[in-house]
Amino acid sequence: MSFQVKVKTDLGKFEYFAIAQEAGAVFDAAYDFFGACGVTVNPVEVANDRR
């Protein structure tokens, strides 16, 4: 699945896309990379998603 990630830290705001099996893995990776921060993870709708 694809996810849109928004991170807010003391240094600023960052937005990017990530690919993972679940949102929790994306959240954990952002938290590990940026340290203490605010993380929002939203799934991205894909037109040809065949779930």
C-alpha positions as CSV (number, residue, x, y, z in Angstrom):
1,M,0.0,0.0,0.0
2,S,1.0,3.6,-0.5
3,F,0.8,6.2,2.3
4,Q,1.0,10.0,2.5
5,V,3.1,10.9,5.5
6,K,3.1,14.3,7.2
7,V,5.7,15.0,9.9
8,K,6.0,18.0,12.2
9,T,9.2,18.6,14.1
10,D,10.9,21.5,15.8
11,L,12.8,22.0,12.5
12,G,9.7,22.2,10.3
13,K,7.1,20.2,8.4
14,F,7.9,17.4,6.0
15,E,5.6,15.6,3.6
16,Y,6.4,12.5,1.6
17,F,5.0,9.2,0.3
18,A,5.9,5.7,1.6
19,I,5.2,2.2,0.6
20,A,4.6,-0.5,3.3
21,Q,2.3,-3.3,4.3
22,E,0.6,-1.3,7.0
23,A,0.3,2.3,8.4
24,G,1.9,1.3,11.7
25,A,5.2,0.4,9.9
26,V,5.2,3.8,8.2
27,F,4.6,5.6,11.5
28,D,7.4,3.7,13.3
29,A,9.8,4.4,10.5
30,A,9.1,8.1,10.6
31,Y,9.4,8.2,14.3
32,D,12.7,6.4,14.2
33,F,14.1,8.7,11.5
34,F,12.8,12.1,12.8
35,G,12.8,11.3,16.6
36,A,10.1,12.9,18.8
37,C,7.6,14.4,16.4
38,G,4.0,14.5,15.2
39,V,3.3,12.0,12.5
40,T,0.2,11.7,10.4
41,V,-0.2,8.7,8.0
42,N,-3.0,8.4,5.5
43,P,-3.5,5.7,2.9
44,V,-3.4,6.8,-0.8
45,E,-6.1,5.6,-3.0
46,V,-4.8,3.9,-6.2
47,A,-7.0,3.7,-9.2
48,N,-6.1,0.1,-10.1
49,D,-5.8,-1.2,-6.5
50,R,-7.1,-4.8,-6.7
51,R,-7.5,-5.6,-3.0
